[in-house]
Amino acid sequence: MPLRPLWLCRACAAPWPCAPARLALLREYADDRVALLIHLAGLLHEATTQLYTLNPHDAPEPAQLFARFLGWARSRSPS
């Protein structure tokens, strides 16, 4: 889990979810991608509130937060 309210990885200090956290989440939710997305959406909501409260003038853009929390976890359709 991330270091809140900064939303940094406790192990590597990268923005959470970092690559190792993403892999761990994919393993944990391997059989239920919908549950993973719901979990991440809740964390996105919490992170958005906390990051904007900490620094409303320099908080990440909504599109950046979406990509960081949810964009990577969406199922990829075969081409």
C-alpha positions in Angstrom: 0.0 0.0 0.0 1.1 3.6 -0.6 2.4 6.1 1.8 -0.6 8.4 2.2 -1.3 11.3 1.7 1.6 11.6 -0.7 0.7 8.4 -2.6 4.3 7.3 -3.0 5.5 3.7 -2.8 6.8 2.8 0.7 9.6 0.7 -0.8 10.9 2.7 -3.7 9.4 6.2 -3.2 8.0 6.2 -6.8 4.5 7.4 -7.5 2.1 4.6 -6.4 1.2 2.3 -7.9 4.8 1.7 -9.1 5.7 -1.2 -11.4 6.2 -3.7 -8.5 2.9 -2.6 -6.9 1.1 -3.1 -10.3 2.5 -6.6 -10.7 1.5 -7.5 -7.1 -2.0 -6.1 -7.8 -2.3 -8.1 -11.0 -1.3 -11.3 -9.2 -3.7 -10.6 -6.3 -6.6 -9.9 -8.7 -5.6 -12.3 -11.4 -9.0 -14.0 -11.5 -11.1 -10.8 -11.1 -10.1 -7.8 -13.2 -13.4 -6.1 -12.5 -12.7 -6.2 -8.7 -9.2 -4.8 -9.4 -10.6 -1.9 -11.3 -13.2 -1.2 -8.6 -10.5 -1.3 -5.9 -8.3 1.1 -8.0 -11.2 3.4 -8.6 -11.7 3.8 -4.9 -8.0 4.5 -4.4 -8.1 7.0 -7.2 -10.9 8.8 -5.5 -9.0 8.9 -2.2 -5.7 9.9 -3.8 -7.3 12.7 -5.8 -8.9 14.2 -2.7 -5.7 13.9 -0.6 -3.3 15.2 -3.4 -5.5 18.2 -4.1 -5.9 18.9 -0.4 -2.1 18.8 0.1 -1.3 21.1 -2.8 -4.3 22.4 -4.8 -2.1 24.5 -7.1 0.3 21.8 -8.2 -1.7 18.6 -8.0 -1.6 16.1 -10.8 -4.0 16.6 -13.7 -7.1 14.3 -13.7 -5.9 12.5 -16.9 -2.5 11.8 -15.2 -4.2 10.3 -12.2 -6.5 8.2 -14.3 -3.6 6.8 -16.3 -1.6 6.2 -13.1 -4.4 4.4 -11.2 -6.7 2.8 -13.8 -5.3 3.2 -17.3 -2.6 0.5 -16.9 -5.1 -2.0 -15.4 -7.7 -2.1 -18.2 -7.9 -5.2 -20.2 -6.2 -5.1 -23.5 -8.3 -6.3 -26.4 -6.5 -8.5 -29.0 -5.8 -6.6 -32.2 
